[in-house]
């Protein structure tokens, strides 16, 4: 009897979802491929052999430069032309300025305490002010030019040495090592060199965090089925990476708080954040989680974005 009740309740729930989906289809949405109840258009990505951006390009020939999809419970808008992209990112930029709240991003950003993944609003504006006026102002960026020149010179020397030995160079790895070394020196005054073919603890954490953020999480698209992420091990993997990164941040912060630490010639990013925390000169009182969330932005975004740019150019 209990089993029959469960099956009946499940089918009623599916019918409710189907009716809700049909109602939403009546809204004034751009054209797009028809999806299935519950999962929407997710199955089309699984069955399609082309990369997602190729698949979107193919669909745009049928549905136009502005196309709507439904990824589970998440509505999505696909823009496939320069004209429409200008409308989205320039004319209506405020309406499209937010980012989706995804499992990995929220966890690693300390529930959106950073700048990149926090919603647009007063808090975002204050964090942007801190970044623009204190962390990345013109004077501070120029003060790090010797670090950038030194790291670029070291990379060129390594590539030249490989060329003399008739060895090939992995451009992605070279660019990743360059950007991470620059960021480490700028952020906390030292670098983690990759030697003997072995990656440092920092690089291992960085690669794992990037892989987790790119992983598919069921809870991001079908929230009530988020338990699947626990079965696949994604949640445990995320918790482990977060805990290790948190300990890494804390270790670096403790080094900067050490009264016996040799005073550097110029402040690094952590020095600036610790000073701002002490001064309380902004509307937001910076906690340790705020500082760690800002470091996450610097490490993850500052490392991956230049690498993608170099590889794509």
Helices and strands as residue ranges (DSSP letters): H 2-25, H 42-47, H 52-63, E 66-71, E 74-79, H 82-86, I 87-91, H 103-108, H 122-130, I 131-135, H 138-143, H 145-164, H 171-188, H 201-213, H 218-221, G 223-225, H 227-231, H 234-257, H 269-279, H 288-296, I 297-301, H 302-312
